Amino acid sequence: MAVETGFERHFHRRVTSADELSELIGAPSELSIKKQLPELDSHMKTFIAESPFLLIGTFNRDGCCDVSPRGDAPGSAKVIDSRTLVIPDRRGNRRVDSLRNIIETGRIGILFLIPGLGETLRVNGRACLIRDDEILASFAVGEKQPLIGIAVEIEECFLQCAKAIIRSKLWDCNTEGRTSALPCFAEILNDQAKIVGQSTESLSRQIEESYANFLY
């Protein structure tokens, strides 16, 4: 007996073919097609140089997906040439989901953002992990050099219009109703992990110490 999936239980009008999708949405404009390039142009290189924040999308051999935020000083990714860039892997929680996925599938999608700017830059392609000192040394902060870098071989790249940022009012700090009902990060983690002997207060101190002393 077939088991009913969550999709089947909750949704009764699913779009299941590319033809149906095209009929609903319509064809992309000539501009939408032609703006996609196989390598970075001068505008995209400038965008990357000014971007302090990006999102990395990866997936593993089983198809499980992950999106990871990466932030640094502007120019958090270094353009090697028009088809190649490198992203430093800064200190984190050691889960290394993105890095494991890259080892397994060698694929990556990146979204670059610049605070205050509505447009974003999308870059897709192949990826590998590198330990080349002559490259990683350029990402050093103080005397702390990243152990690993993510090298990206670009296959397609294009600028995305600002509609999503405009609708979300992402950069509008004065937006009414932006207050959150979420408790503090430490309280959330303590409730989720339920580690014996771990209190919200002690976890909060650990988090603050990590932010203060272990960014690089």
trRosetta pair geometry for C-beta under 8 A, 3 or more apart (Angstrom, degrees):
i j d omega theta_ij theta_ji phi_ij phi_ji
4 8 5.0 -124 -164 86 83 125
4 9 5.4 97 144 -62 118 93
5 8 4.8 95 55 9 78 100
5 9 6.8 -142 97 -7 41 90
6 9 5.5 -57 -143 38 33 113
6 10 6.0 2 169 2 69 115
7 10 6.7 -76 -141 47 20 89
7 11 5.5 -46 -169 43 63 112
7 14 6.6 38 174 -78 114 144
8 11 7.5 -63 -93 57 13 70
11 14 5.4 84 126 -63 119 93
15 20 5.2 -169 -153 110 86 121
15 21 5.5 95 166 -77 133 80
15 24 6.8 -71 -111 0 137 152
16 20 6.7 47 50 33 55 146
17 20 4.5 95 62 6 88 101
17 21 6.9 -151 97 -5 48 86
18 21 5.4 -54 -148 37 36 115
18 22 6.3 37 154 -20 68 105
19 22 5.8 -54 -148 36 30 110
19 23 6.4 32 153 -21 63 106
20 23 5.6 -55 -150 34 32 113
20 24 6.4 29 153 -17 65 107
21 24 5.9 -60 -151 37 30 109
21 25 6.0 -2 165 6 69 116
22 25 6.4 -67 -128 51 25 90
22 26 7.2 67 -176 -114 57 3
22 27 6.9 29 -160 -75 98 64
28 32 4.0 -112 176 86 111 138
28 33 5.7 128 106 -49 121 87
29 32 4.7 104 54 0 76 102
29 33 7.3 -147 95 -1 45 85
30 33 5.9 -62 -156 39 34 108
30 34 5.9 16 158 -8 71 116
31 34 6.1 -64 -134 46 28 100
31 35 5.9 33 167 -31 66 108
32 35 6.4 -48 -140 24 20 111
32 36 8.0 25 154 -23 50 99
33 36 6.5 -60 -176 19 36 109
35 158 4.9 94 121 -149 92 115
35 159 6.5 -85 169 44 127 81
36 156 5.5 -6 -175 -166 107 108
36 157 7.4 146 -155 70 62 30
36 158 4.4 -56 -98 -57 59 133
37 40 7.5 126 98 -91 128 17
37 41 6.2 -13 126 -26 178 103
37 44 7.7 -138 55 -22 135 148
37 156 7.2 144 76 -153 37 57
37 157 5.6 -33 66 66 86 82
37 158 6.5 141 13 -79 73 74
38 83 7.8 -10 138 -106 81 99
38 154 7.4 128 163 122 49 95
38 155 6.8 -47 -148 -178 74 38
38 156 6.3 -40 -108 -94 47 55
38 157 7.8 71 179 20 6 83
39 82 4.1 54 163 142 122 102
39 83 4.8 -55 -117 -77 110 74
39 154 5.8 116 -118 92 54 128
39 157 7.1 10 -178 25 9 121
40 44 4.2 -134 -150 92 84 126
40 45 5.2 103 150 -58 125 80
40 48 7.3 -31 -136 -9 144 135
40 79 6.4 -101 74 -133 164 129
40 82 4.8 -149 56 -153 80 65
40 83 7.5 -158 12 -65 85 30
40 85 7.6 78 -31 -47 146 117
40 123 7.9 -8 -75 -108 99 121
40 154 6.5 118 -30 15 86 176
40 157 6.0 -7 -81 69 64 162
41 44 5.4 94 49 13 63 102
41 45 7.2 -119 104 -6 32 93
41 82 7.5 38 -79 -142 31 115
42 45 5.6 -54 -147 36 33 113
42 46 6.5 35 155 -18 65 104
43 46 5.8 -56 -154 36 31 111
43 47 6.4 36 148 -23 64 105
43 159 7.5 -46 123 -48 123 134
44 47 5.3 -48 -147 32 36 117
44 48 6.5 36 155 -18 66 101
44 121 5.9 131 -138 -143 86 136
44 157 5.9 69 -140 137 158 135
44 159 7.3 -141 -89 -56 88 92
45 48 5.9 -52 -149 36 32 109
45 49 6.4 34 151 -21 63 107
45 79 5.3 -19 -133 -39 93 173
45 82 7.7 -66 -64 -107 118 70
46 49 5.5 -55 -147 36 33 114
46 50 6.4 17 158 -8 66 110
47 50 6.2 -72 -152 44 27 100
47 51 6.2 33 153 -36 66 111
47 112 6.2 112 140 107 105 140
47 114 6.9 -116 -158 -34 75 127
47 121 4.8 122 130 -44 146 145
47 159 7.4 -172 -71 -98 164 104
48 51 5.6 -52 -141 22 32 117
48 75 7.0 67 135 -122 69 55
48 77 5.4 -72 -170 73 111 106
48 79 5.8 110 88 -49 146 109
48 85 6.8 -105 -162 -125 158 150
48 112 6.0 -86 -101 -123 65 164
48 121 6.9 -96 -63 82 74 159
49 74 6.8 39 149 153 51 97
49 75 4.8 2 -152 -92 52 96
49 79 7.4 -55 -60 1 87 118
50 74 5.3 -28 -154 -162 34 123
50 75 7.2 27 -52 -52 18 71
50 114 5.4 17 118 -112 103 130
51 54 6.2 63 145 -59 129 96
51 74 6.5 125 60 -145 20 70
51 75 7.3 112 55 -63 61 27
51 76 6.4 -84 106 27 80 96
51 77 7.3 0 76 23 116 99
51 112 4.3 -41 -129 -175 168 107
51 113 6.3 118 -145 68 105 33
51 114 5.2 -93 -98 -72 68 80
51 121 7.3 -102 -61 33 148 122
52 71 6.1 34 145 -158 81 79
52 72 6.1 -143 -160 74 70 48
52 73 6.1 -73 -121 174 101 18
52 74 4.7 -55 -65 -76 88 54
52 75 7.9 -1 -86 18 60 43
52 76 5.8 98 -149 -30 38 116
52 114 7.5 91 15 -122 74 57
52 115 7.1 -18 44 -9 113 104
53 69 7.1 -17 -165 -168 94 97
53 70 7.3 158 -153 87 48 53
53 71 4.7 -6 -105 -105 80 89
53 76 7.1 79 -61 11 22 151
53 112 7.7 131 88 -158 52 53
53 113 5.0 -32 86 66 101 101
53 114 7.9 164 42 -87 89 27
53 115 7.3 76 15 -45 127 86
54 69 7.7 155 87 -155 40 53
54 70 5.2 -15 66 63 85 99
54 71 7.8 170 23 -79 57 49
54 76 6.4 -159 3 81 108 126
54 77 6.6 22 -9 -28 156 121
54 87 7.3 -105 69 -121 143 135
54 110 5.6 0 176 -171 125 99
54 111 6.3 163 -160 82 71 49
54 112 4.8 -28 -103 -101 103 59
54 113 6.7 171 -92 16 46 74
55 67 5.6 5 178 -177 109 103
55 68 7.1 155 -159 75 60 38
55 69 5.7 -33 -102 -99 73 59
55 70 7.4 169 -92 18 23 78
55 110 7.0 155 79 -155 53 50
55 111 4.5 0 51 52 102 102
55 113 7.7 49 -9 -11 93 110
56 67 6.9 161 81 -155 46 52
56 68 4.8 -19 60 60 99 91
56 69 7.9 -177 17 -83 78 12
56 70 6.0 47 -16 -12 111 119
56 87 7.3 177 -78 101 131 169
56 98 5.4 47 108 -136 130 144
56 108 6.3 -37 -162 -159 93 106
56 109 7.5 137 -164 77 45 52
56 110 5.7 -14 -104 -102 63 78
56 150 7.4 32 -126 104 149 172
57 65 7.0 -12 -167 -169 91 104
57 66 7.3 163 -149 87 48 50
57 67 5.0 -16 -96 -101 75 82
57 108 7.0 132 74 -167 59 53
57 109 3.9 -16 61 64 113 102
57 110 7.3 -153 21 -68 78 32
57 111 7.6 57 -16 -10 107 96
58 65 7.3 160 89 -154 42 58
58 66 5.3 -13 63 61 85 96
58 68 7.5 -2 13 5 105 109
58 97 7.5 163 68 131 122 80
58 98 4.9 128 13 -140 141 68
58 101 3.7 125 138 103 123 141
58 102 5.8 -70 -133 -56 143 73
58 105 7.2 155 -174 57 88 119
58 107 6.8 143 -139 88 69 71
58 108 5.7 -23 -89 -107 86 69
58 109 7.7 -171 -66 25 43 73
58 127 7.6 -78 -104 50 111 147
59 63 5.9 -10 174 -153 126 33
59 64 6.4 162 -156 80 77 37
59 65 4.6 -33 -97 -98 95 64
59 66 7.0 164 -89 16 44 72
59 101 5.8 149 82 -160 10 126
59 105 6.1 3 83 23 72 164
59 107 6.8 -15 42 76 87 118
60 63 7.2 -50 70 16 65 17
60 64 5.1 1 36 54 107 90
60 66 7.9 55 -26 -6 90 111
60 100 6.8 -8 -99 120 114 95
60 101 4.7 -99 -71 -114 70 79
60 104 4.8 31 -150 74 72 155
60 105 6.4 -174 -144 -21 24 116
61 104 4.6 -112 -32 172 93 120
61 105 6.1 -180 -73 -65 59 92
66 97 4.5 -170 -139 137 164 124
66 98 5.9 -141 105 -76 129 65
66 101 5.9 -159 32 -32 122 151
68 97 6.7 166 -65 71 124 104
68 98 4.6 -77 6 -48 148 130
70 76 6.4 164 130 146 101 138
70 87 6.3 42 137 -179 167 127
70 90 7.3 138 -149 20 89 107
71 76 6.6 -107 -163 -98 26 160
72 75 7.8 -78 101 81 110 53
72 76 3.5 134 50 -115 111 105
72 88 7.1 82 -75 55 158 114
72 90 6.8 168 -81 -42 107 140
73 76 6.6 154 63 -74 45 77
75 78 7.0 48 169 -87 92 63
76 87 7.0 29 134 -139 82 84
76 88 7.5 -109 -177 34 71 94
77 85 5.1 38 160 162 113 125
77 86 6.7 168 -163 81 73 37
77 87 4.7 -33 -107 -88 93 80
77 110 7.8 55 -68 -176 160 156
77 112 7.5 -93 19 -97 132 120
77 152 8.0 -11 -160 20 131 131
78 85 6.3 165 83 -161 43 76
78 86 5.0 -14 58 58 96 91
78 87 7.9 179 19 -77 69 34
78 135 7.7 -177 76 -169 145 92
78 138 6.5 67 -92 107 163 131
78 139 7.2 -118 -24 -70 129 97
79 82 7.7 25 -176 -87 115 32
79 84 7.6 116 -166 89 55 57
79 85 5.0 -38 -103 -102 51 96
80 84 4.1 -41 62 103 116 108
80 85 6.1 -174 7 -98 82 32
80 86 6.2 70 -40 -13 111 99
80 135 7.8 -21 -92 -126 118 123
81 84 5.1 42 45 37 81 99
82 154 7.7 -94 141 50 54 138
83 153 6.3 10 152 -157 93 68
83 154 5.0 -142 -156 46 52 96
84 151 6.8 -13 -164 -171 98 94
84 152 6.8 154 -152 81 49 59
84 153 6.0 -17 -98 -103 78 58
84 154 6.9 -133 -64 0 29 91
85 123 7.6 -6 32 167 138 163
85 151 7.7 167 89 -153 38 51
85 152 5.0 -10 62 56 81 108
85 154 7.0 57 4 -45 97 109
86 130 7.0 -60 -129 45 118 136
86 135 5.9 -37 129 170 180 128
86 139 8.0 -116 119 -49 113 129
86 149 4.8 10 -175 166 110 131
86 150 6.8 152 -158 76 57 48
86 151 5.2 -23 -101 -99 84 65
86 152 7.2 -175 -83 14 33 79
87 110 7.8 -177 -52 -111 146 141
87 149 6.6 153 74 -167 41 77
87 150 4.4 -14 59 58 97 104
87 152 7.0 47 -7 -19 101 115
88 136 7.0 113 -116 -137 97 75
88 139 3.9 153 -75 -172 141 158
88 146 4.2 163 -168 -10 103 159
88 149 5.5 -46 -105 -109 48 85
88 150 7.9 -136 -57 18 4 78
89 92 7.9 -75 176 -3 83 114
89 99 6.7 37 -118 -74 151 123
89 129 7.9 -2 -24 -135 142 100
89 146 5.4 137 59 -175 60 128
89 147 7.0 -56 78 61 109 76
89 148 4.4 -4 37 81 135 92
89 149 6.3 -160 -3 -98 85 28
89 150 6.3 100 -55 -26 97 92
90 146 6.2 -79 -84 -100 45 114
90 215 7.0 -21 174 164 130 60
90 216 6.2 -65 -147 -110 103 56
91 214 5.4 -108 117 165 147 87
91 215 6.8 141 54 156 110 15
91 216 6.3 142 7 -153 112 9
92 95 7.2 -70 120 28 117 81
92 96 7.7 145 69 -67 123 59
96 99 4.1 -45 -174 43 97 119
96 100 5.6 103 120 -26 91 91
97 100 6.0 -58 -148 37 27 108
97 101 6.3 26 156 -18 63 109
98 101 5.7 -59 -151 37 30 112
98 102 6.4 31 153 -21 66 106
98 150 7.6 -38 135 -87 118 146
99 102 5.7 -51 -148 33 32 112
99 103 6.6 35 152 -19 63 102
99 129 6.0 55 -151 -84 95 134
99 148 6.8 43 -121 122 136 156
99 150 7.5 -125 -100 -83 77 105
100 103 5.7 -53 -153 34 33 113
100 104 6.4 26 152 -16 66 109
101 104 5.7 -61 -149 40 32 108
101 105 6.1 -24 173 26 71 107
102 105 7.1 -79 -128 58 21 71
102 106 6.3 64 -173 -98 60 33
102 107 7.6 -152 -119 46 59 37
102 108 6.4 11 -103 -64 102 108
102 127 4.8 -73 -140 105 114 116
102 128 6.7 160 160 -115 111 24
102 129 6.1 120 103 -43 130 91
102 150 6.6 -130 -97 -132 169 105
103 106 7.8 12 -155 -60 9 67
103 129 6.6 -19 -71 -1 86 123
106 126 5.4 -3 155 -158 96 88
106 127 6.0 -179 -166 59 50 60
106 128 6.3 -1 -129 -74 92 75
107 125 7.8 -164 -146 114 59 27
107 126 6.5 -52 -100 -114 49 49
107 127 6.6 48 154 20 4 96
108 124 7.2 -179 96 -146 56 49
108 125 6.4 -13 62 68 87 61
108 126 7.2 64 20 168 91 12
108 127 3.9 60 -15 -28 128 136
108 150 7.2 122 -98 171 161 126
108 152 5.9 -94 72 -115 140 105
109 122 7.3 -15 -173 -166 93 91
109 123 7.4 159 -159 86 47 51
109 124 4.8 -9 -110 -105 78 86
110 122 7.2 152 83 -156 57 44
110 123 4.4 -11 59 61 106 98
110 124 7.4 -170 22 -73 69 42
110 152 7.0 -28 -19 -114 138 163
111 120 5.6 6 -173 164 93 132
111 121 7.3 149 -158 77 46 49
111 122 5.8 -14 -102 -100 71 70
111 160 7.8 -18 -138 10 99 144
112 120 6.3 161 76 -170 55 76
112 121 4.1 -8 52 58 111 102
112 122 7.9 -150 19 -66 77 26
112 123 7.1 45 -16 -2 106 110
113 117 7.5 172 -173 68 63 96
113 120 5.4 -29 -91 -117 70 101
114 117 4.1 24 80 29 104 130
115 171 6.3 135 -170 -117 67 116
116 171 5.2 143 -95 -163 38 153
117 120 8.0 142 109 -72 99 52
117 162 7.8 -117 157 -103 59 117
117 165 7.9 -12 114 158 44 174
117 171 7.9 110 22 -46 28 158
118 161 7.7 -12 129 164 106 52
118 162 2.6 34 139 -137 121 127
118 165 4.2 -174 -143 75 70 135
118 166 5.8 22 -136 -49 133 84
118 171 7.9 -111 -76 12 64 129
119 159 5.5 6 177 -179 122 108
119 160 6.3 158 -162 76 68 57
119 161 6.4 -51 -109 -138 84 24
119 162 5.1 -63 -60 -63 56 88
119 165 7.8 -95 -38 15 20 142
120 159 7.3 155 82 -158 37 61
120 160 4.6 -12 63 54 87 113
120 162 8.0 131 -10 -97 74 56
120 164 8.0 -30 2 58 128 120
120 165 7.3 149 -34 -41 103 123
121 157 6.9 9 178 -174 94 100
121 158 7.7 -175 -151 98 61 27
121 159 5.6 -37 -101 -103 69 64
121 160 7.1 -163 -82 10 17 85
122 157 6.6 177 94 -148 58 54
122 158 5.7 -8 59 61 99 70
122 159 7.7 160 18 -106 78 14
122 160 5.5 76 -20 -38 109 113
123 152 6.9 63 136 150 126 148
123 154 5.9 -65 -164 -120 104 103
123 156 7.7 169 -151 92 43 51
123 157 4.5 0 -107 -108 73 101
124 154 7.7 89 72 -150 39 64
124 155 5.9 -56 104 61 79 98
124 156 5.1 -1 57 60 102 91
124 157 7.2 -174 23 -75 63 56
125 152 5.6 102 73 178 119 89
125 153 5.1 -146 156 91 128 55
125 154 4.6 -131 -46 -126 154 25
125 155 4.0 155 -107 1 82 85
125 156 7.1 171 -64 25 83 57
126 152 7.2 150 81 -158 48 52
126 153 4.4 -6 61 56 100 107
126 155 6.8 88 -12 -35 78 113
127 150 5.7 -7 -166 -177 118 97
127 151 6.6 153 -154 81 61 52
127 152 5.1 -20 -98 -101 86 67
127 153 7.4 -160 -73 19 37 73
128 150 7.8 159 80 -155 30 55
128 151 5.3 -15 62 60 79 103
129 148 5.4 -21 -167 -167 106 117
129 149 7.2 144 -159 75 56 43
129 150 6.3 -36 -102 -101 61 58
129 151 7.5 161 -111 15 9 85
130 135 6.7 4 121 68 136 142
130 136 7.6 -167 110 -51 95 103
130 148 7.1 132 66 -163 43 64
130 149 4.8 -29 64 66 96 96
130 150 7.6 161 17 -100 86 10
130 151 4.8 62 -20 -25 126 117
131 136 7.0 -23 -162 -26 39 143
131 147 7.2 -25 -121 164 94 60
131 148 6.3 -42 -84 -107 76 62
131 149 7.6 169 -80 20 29 83
132 135 4.4 51 92 19 110 109
132 136 6.3 154 81 -11 56 91
132 149 7.4 -53 41 35 83 129
133 136 5.7 -61 -130 47 32 103
133 137 5.7 44 166 -35 69 105
133 145 7.6 31 -143 157 75 156
134 137 6.2 -38 -140 21 22 117
134 138 7.9 28 153 -22 48 98
135 138 6.2 -55 -171 21 38 111
135 139 7.8 23 142 -9 64 103
135 149 6.2 -89 115 19 117 164
136 139 5.7 -59 -163 35 49 109
136 140 7.5 77 141 -52 68 81
136 145 5.3 86 137 174 101 108
136 146 5.4 -126 -157 66 106 83
136 147 7.7 -7 -159 -173 152 4
136 148 7.8 -80 -104 -136 134 3
136 149 5.4 -149 -88 -33 90 118
137 140 5.6 -17 -164 -21 48 117
137 145 5.7 -31 -103 -120 49 134
139 145 6.7 100 76 -148 81 67
139 146 5.3 -20 100 8 132 113
139 149 7.1 153 0 -92 152 114
140 143 6.7 -22 -179 -154 123 19
140 144 6.2 154 -156 77 76 40
140 145 4.2 -37 -92 -86 97 76
140 146 7.8 -141 -85 -1 51 65
141 144 5.5 -21 65 63 76 98
141 216 4.3 -89 62 -137 128 164
142 216 6.9 133 29 97 106 144
144 216 4.4 122 94 134 141 103
146 149 6.2 103 98 -68 129 74
154 157 5.6 -19 -166 -35 126 118
160 164 7.7 -8 143 18 123 119
162 165 4.9 -62 -165 49 76 112
162 166 5.3 79 133 -29 93 102
163 166 5.7 -58 -144 38 29 111
163 167 6.2 26 160 -18 66 107
164 167 5.9 -54 -145 37 28 109
164 168 6.2 15 160 -8 64 113
165 168 6.1 -64 -142 45 27 102
165 170 5.0 -72 -148 22 75 122
165 171 6.9 19 -178 -4 110 100
166 169 7.4 17 -179 -70 31 50
169 172 4.0 -48 -179 32 96 126
169 175 4.7 112 130 -84 141 144
172 175 4.5 87 107 -46 110 102
173 178 7.8 -144 -165 77 37 169
175 178 4.7 94 83 -48 95 122
182 188 6.8 -10 -174 -65 102 130
183 187 4.0 -70 132 85 128 139
183 188 5.9 165 73 -51 95 80
184 187 4.9 93 60 7 77 105
184 188 7.2 -144 97 -6 40 88
184 200 7.7 103 72 -176 114 116
184 204 6.8 21 127 -105 139 116
185 188 5.8 -57 -152 35 32 112
185 189 6.3 26 156 -15 67 108
185 204 8.0 126 73 -110 82 75
185 207 6.3 153 96 -153 121 165
186 189 5.9 -57 -145 40 31 108
186 190 6.1 30 157 -20 66 109
186 200 5.1 111 128 -165 106 73
186 201 7.8 101 140 -73 148 13
186 203 4.4 151 -155 102 102 102
186 204 3.8 -69 -41 -74 169 75
186 207 5.6 -133 -75 1 99 141
187 190 5.8 -55 -143 37 28 111
187 191 6.3 28 157 -18 63 108
187 200 4.9 19 -91 -133 67 130
188 191 5.9 -61 -152 37 28 109
188 192 6.3 18 155 -14 65 111
189 192 5.7 -61 -144 41 31 107
189 193 5.7 9 168 -4 71 115
189 203 6.1 -162 85 167 119 145
189 207 8.0 150 23 -67 151 130
190 193 6.5 -59 -127 46 23 96
190 194 7.5 86 169 -74 52 36
190 195 7.5 -88 -135 31 64 88
190 198 6.1 -157 -126 121 93 105
190 199 7.1 5 -132 172 146 23
190 200 4.8 -106 5 -85 162 72
190 203 5.3 -167 -66 17 105 158
191 194 7.3 7 -177 -60 24 77
193 198 7.2 -19 97 75 119 152
195 198 3.9 41 83 7 105 136
198 202 6.3 -130 -155 75 59 118
198 203 5.7 59 176 -57 104 108
199 202 4.7 89 55 11 87 98
199 203 6.7 -155 89 -4 43 88
200 203 5.8 -61 -145 42 29 110
200 204 6.1 36 155 -26 65 107
201 204 5.7 -53 -148 31 27 114
201 205 6.8 28 153 -18 61 102
202 205 5.7 -50 -153 33 36 113
202 206 6.6 39 148 -20 65 103
203 206 5.4 -51 -151 34 37 115
203 207 6.4 39 151 -21 67 103
204 207 5.7 -52 -148 34 32 112
204 208 6.4 29 155 -15 65 107
205 208 5.9 -56 -146 39 31 109
205 209 6.2 32 155 -19 65 108
206 209 5.8 -57 -148 38 28 111
206 210 6.3 31 153 -21 64 106
207 210 5.7 -55 -151 34 30 113
207 211 6.5 29 153 -17 65 105
208 211 5.7 -52 -148 36 33 111
208 212 6.2 27 155 -17 66 111
209 212 5.7 -60 -143 41 29 108
209 213 5.8 -19 174 20 68 117
209 214 7.6 44 130 1 69 107
210 213 6.9 -78 -127 53 18 80
210 214 4.9 -51 -154 48 61 119
211 214 7.7 -14 -35 50 10 76
211 215 7.0 36 -163 -65 42 95
